[in-house]
């Protein structure tokens, strides 16, 4: 009579074990409060005092940024992981870093060093090794634009004297540079040999301008568009900015994809500063991905009021902006390669979590 009782007990214990095991599996599968996908997830903050922090230069990987810090004795570069908080020094120098540009594919960063009256460009890898150095005749800010198809080439642009502009094509492999024909201090590489630039002439307002294409092989330039005030270029996505013909409070965005093939247009509120147009800050992760920008909610003159701005995705197909999160000011942005996060701010001191539509401080104030 005891054998049936033992069998029932064994079955009952087996059922309880399966039940507890299933509950444990469900608990393991559920996101914790500290999980990245959880609603309470908070990004790590840079472990620097405000006085030491210079800026975030840009993305080193999909989760890491390069931070520039410094003091009276010179500047340093750190790698910072926004998810884990890892903060590692990889380069320091007894000079000040004025301009910089990360070349993620080559795992290197180009920096402009300034000390006393001397200025130079340095190429440093992510381990802190100096790969190349070039002395330049400018102690002011240098614009650096790297060729995506051939990362050994970069435009370096700066003012020589008060009004003379200098644009050079720097070959970082041979350390040679040649002068480039450009009316703009910010020419943009389109391919390994072709580049684009805007000539606004004497128009301080930037209401008018012409779009040119140059060729570094022949030094020839070609007029492409006589009605272009400025543009955004990434891979073969091209967006032209022009004032609206119908409303003085708007500017028109004309989307070409690929370049020179019209794919849509839309208008957005105009932003100005002292009667000069401030064009929208735009960013795109990879080819054929979403394009994001900072847009005013209504036309504003920044010398009169701060205005209200939104970080939004551009929908050219339907001619509208898909608003994601409000931001405190009109400032530059830079998206991560995986399209999940976007740096924001004049020093990239904030981070936008695109999926969760949240804005975070990366620096403790």
C-alpha positions in Angstrom: 0.0 0.0 0.0 3.0 2.3 0.4 4.3 2.0 -3.1 1.5 4.1 -4.8 2.0 6.8 -2.1 5.7 7.1 -2.9 5.0 7.3 -6.7 2.5 10.1 -6.2 5.0 12.0 -4.1 7.7 11.6 -6.7 5.4 12.9 -9.4 4.4 15.8 -7.3 8.0 16.8 -6.6 8.8 16.5 -10.3 5.9 18.9 -11.1 7.2 21.4 -8.5 10.7 21.2 -9.9 9.5 21.9 -13.5 7.3 24.8 -12.3 10.2 26.5 -10.4 12.5 25.9 -13.3 10.0 27.6 -15.7 9.6 30.6 -13.3 13.4 30.9 -13.1 13.7 30.9 -16.9 11.1 33.7 -17.2 12.9 35.8 -14.6 16.2 35.3 -16.5 14.6 36.3 -19.8 13.0 39.5 -18.4 15.2 42.7 -18.6 16.5 44.0 -15.3 16.3 47.6 -14.2 19.9 48.1 -15.1 19.6 46.4 -18.6 20.3 48.6 -21.6 16.8 47.9 -22.9 15.1 48.6 -19.6 13.3 51.9 -19.0 15.5 52.8 -16.1 18.8 52.5 -18.0 21.1 55.5 -17.5 24.3 56.0 -19.5 27.6 56.4 -17.7 29.1 59.8 -17.1 32.6 60.9 -17.9 34.7 60.9 -14.7 36.2 64.4 -15.2 35.6 67.7 -13.5 34.0 70.4 -15.6 37.3 72.4 -15.6 39.2 69.4 -17.0 36.8 68.5 -19.8 37.4 70.1 -23.2 35.1 68.1 -25.5 34.1 64.8 -26.9 35.9 64.5 -30.3 33.6 61.8 -31.7 32.9 58.1 -32.0 35.7 55.6 -31.6 33.3 52.6 -31.9 29.6 52.1 -31.6 29.8 52.3 -27.8 33.0 54.3 -27.3 33.9 58.0 -27.7 37.2 59.9 -27.6 37.3 62.5 -24.9 39.7 65.5 -24.9 40.7 66.7 -21.5 43.3 69.2 -20.4 44.8 71.8 -18.1 47.4 74.5 -18.1 50.2 72.0 -18.9 48.6 70.4 -22.0 45.9 68.2 -23.3 45.1 64.4 -23.2 42.9 62.0 -25.1 40.8 59.2 -23.4 38.7 56.4 -24.6 35.3 56.4 -22.8 32.7 53.6 -23.0 29.2 55.1 -22.6 27.7 51.8 -21.5 30.4 50.4 -19.1 32.1 53.7 -18.0 35.6 52.4 -18.9 37.8 55.5 -19.1 41.4 54.9 -20.5 44.1 57.4 -21.3 45.9 56.7 -24.6 47.6 60.0 -25.5 48.9 63.1 -23.7 51.0 66.1 -24.8 52.4 69.3 -23.4 50.5 71.3 -26.1 46.9 72.3 -26.6 44.6 70.4 -29.1 42.7 72.8 -31.1 41.1 70.8 -33.9 40.6 67.1 -34.3 39.0 64.4 -36.6 38.6 60.7 -35.9 39.1 58.2 -38.7 37.3 55.2 -37.3 38.1 52.8 -40.2 41.8 53.5 -39.8 41.7 53.5 -36.0 43.4 56.9 -35.8 42.7 60.5 -35.0 44.1 63.6 -36.6 44.8 66.5 -34.2 46.0 70.0 -34.4 48.6 70.9 -31.7 49.3 74.5 -30.8 52.1 75.6 -28.5 53.3 79.2 -28.3 53.4 80.3 -31.9 53.9 76.8 -33.3 51.2 74.7 -34.9 51.3 71.2 -36.3 49.0 68.4 -37.4 49.6 65.0 -35.8 48.2 61.6 -36.8 47.9 59.3 -33.7 46.5 55.7 -33.6 44.2 54.5 -30.9 47.2 53.2 -28.9 48.7 56.6 -28.8 51.5 56.1 -31.3 52.3 59.1 -33.5 52.1 58.0 -37.1 52.7 61.3 -38.9 53.4 65.0 -38.3 53.1 68.1 -40.4 54.0 71.7 -39.5 51.5 74.3 -40.6 51.5 78.1 -40.8 48.4 78.7 -38.7 47.8 79.0 -35.0 44.0 79.4 -35.6 41.5 76.6 -36.0 42.1 74.2 -38.9 39.2 72.5 -40.7 39.9 68.8 -41.4 37.9 66.7 -43.9 39.1 63.1 -44.5 38.5 61.3 -47.8 36.1 58.3 -47.1 37.3 56.4 -50.1 41.0 57.0 -49.4 41.5 57.8 -45.7 45.2 58.7 -46.3 44.0 62.0 -47.9 42.5 64.9 -46.0 41.7 68.5 -46.8 43.2 70.9 -44.3 41.8 74.5 -44.5 42.6 77.7 -42.5 43.1 81.4 -42.8 46.5 82.7 -43.9 46.5 86.3 -42.6 43.2 88.1 -42.1 41.4 87.4 -45.3 43.4 84.9 -47.4 42.0 81.3 -47.3 44.3 78.3 -47.7 43.0 74.8 -48.7 45.4 71.9 -49.1 45.2 68.3 -49.9 47.4 66.4 -47.4 48.6 62.9 -48.2 49.3 61.5 -44.8 51.3 58.5 -46.2 53.9 60.6 -48.0 53.4 63.7 -45.8 53.1 65.9 -48.9 50.4 68.5 -49.5 49.2 70.4 -52.6 47.0 73.5 -52.9 43.3 72.9 -53.8 41.0 75.2 -55.8 38.2 76.1 -53.5 36.2 79.3 -52.6 35.1 77.7 -49.4 37.1 76.8 -46.3 35.0 73.6 -46.0 35.3 71.6 -49.2 33.8 68.1 -48.9 35.1 64.9 -50.5 32.6 63.3 -52.9 34.9 60.5 -54.2 38.5 59.6 -54.1 39.3 62.4 -56.6 36.2 64.6 -56.7 35.1 67.2 -54.2 32.3 69.8 -53.7 32.3 73.3 -52.4 30.0 76.4 -52.2 30.9 79.9 -53.4 28.7 82.4 -51.6 30.8 85.3 -53.1 30.3 88.5 -51.0 26.9 87.5 -49.7 27.3 87.5 -45.9 23.7 86.5 -45.4 24.3 83.2 -47.4 21.0 83.7 -49.2 22.8 83.1 -52.5 25.6 80.8 -53.7 26.9 78.4 -56.3 27.8 74.7 -56.1 31.0 73.6 -57.7 32.8 70.3 -58.2 36.6 70.1 -58.3 38.9 67.3 -59.4 42.3 66.9 -57.6 43.8 65.2 -60.7 43.3 68.0 -63.1 42.7 71.0 -60.8 39.6 71.8 -62.8 36.4 73.0 -61.3 32.9 72.7 -62.8 29.8 74.8 -61.9 27.0 72.3 -61.0 24.2 74.6 -59.6 23.9 78.4 -59.6 21.3 78.3 -56.8 22.7 76.6 -53.7 23.4 78.3 -50.4 25.0 75.3 -48.6 24.8 71.5 -48.6 25.1 68.3 -46.5 26.9 65.3 -48.0 27.4 61.8 -46.6 28.4 58.9 -48.9 26.1 59.5 -51.9 23.3 61.3 -49.9 23.2 65.0 -50.8 20.9 67.7 -49.3 21.0 71.2 -50.8 19.9 74.2 -48.7 18.3 77.2 -50.4 16.0 80.0 -49.1 12.4 79.4 -50.0 11.0 81.5 -52.9 7.6 81.6 -51.3 8.2 82.3 -47.6 11.0 84.4 -46.1 10.7 82.4 -42.8 11.6 79.1 -44.4 14.5 77.3 -46.2 14.2 74.5 -48.7 15.9 71.1 -48.3 16.3 69.3 -51.7 17.3 65.7 -51.3 19.4 63.9 -54.0 20.0 60.2 -53.8 22.3 59.3 -55.4 24.0 62.7 -55.9 22.4 64.7 -58.8 19.3 62.5 -58.8 16.4 64.4 -57.1 14.6 62.2 -54.6 12.4 64.7 -52.7 12.2 68.1 -51.0 10.7 69.9 -48.0 10.7 73.2 -46.2 11.7 73.9 -42.6 11.7 77.1 -40.4 14.6 79.4 -41.1 17.2 80.1 -38.3 19.4 83.2 -38.6 22.0 85.0 -36.5 22.6 88.7 -37.3 20.8 88.3 -40.6 23.0 85.3 -41.6 21.4 81.9 -42.2 22.3 79.1 -39.8 21.8 75.9 -41.7 20.4 72.8 -40.0 22.9 70.4 -38.3 22.4 66.9 -40.0 23.9 63.5 -39.4 23.6 60.0 -41.0 25.1 56.7 -39.7 25.7 54.7 -42.9 24.7 54.8 -46.6 20.9 54.6 -47.2 20.0 54.9 -43.5 17.9 57.5 -41.7 19.0 61.1 -41.8 18.5 63.2 -38.6 18.8 66.9 -37.9 18.2 69.7 -35.4 15.3 71.8 -36.5 13.6 74.9 -35.1 9.9 74.6 -34.3 9.4 78.0 -35.8 11.6 80.6 -37.6 13.9 82.4 -35.1 16.6 85.0 -35.0 19.1 83.8 -32.4 20.4 87.2 -31.5 16.9 88.0 -30.3 15.7 84.8 -28.7 16.9 81.3 -28.0 14.1 79.5 -29.9 12.9 75.9 -29.5 14.5 73.0 -31.3 13.8 69.4 -31.9 16.0 66.4 -32.8 14.0 64.9 -35.7 14.2 62.3 -38.5 13.8 63.7 -42.0 11.0 62.0 -44.0 11.5 63.3 -47.5 9.0 60.8 -48.9 6.1 62.4 -47.0 7.7 65.9 -46.8 7.7 66.0 -43.0 9.9 65.8 -39.8 9.4 62.9 -37.4 10.1 64.5 -34.0 12.1 62.4 -31.5 13.2 64.6 -28.6 13.4 68.3 -27.7 16.9 69.7 -27.3 17.9 72.8 -25.3 19.6 74.7 -28.2 20.7 74.6 -31.8 24.0 72.6 -31.7 25.9 70.1 -33.7 25.1 66.3 -33.7 27.0 63.1 -34.6 25.4 59.7 -34.8 27.0 56.4 -33.9 27.7 53.9 -36.7 24.9 51.6 -35.5 22.4 54.4 -35.6 21.3 53.9 -31.9 22.9 56.9 -30.2 23.7 60.5 -31.2 26.1 63.0 -29.6 24.7 66.5 -29.2 26.1 69.8 -28.1 28.9 72.3 -28.8 31.3 70.0 -27.0 29.2 66.8 -27.7 28.6 66.7 -24.0 25.1 65.2 -24.3 23.8 61.9 -25.8 20.5 61.2 -27.5 19.1 57.7 -27.1 17.1 57.5 -30.4 15.1 54.4 -29.7 14.0 55.5 -26.2 13.7 59.2 -27.2 15.8 60.5 -24.3 18.5 63.1 -23.8 21.3 62.4 -21.3 24.2 64.4 -19.8 27.5 62.7 -20.4 29.3 65.1 -18.1 28.3 65.6 -14.5 27.6 69.3 -13.9 
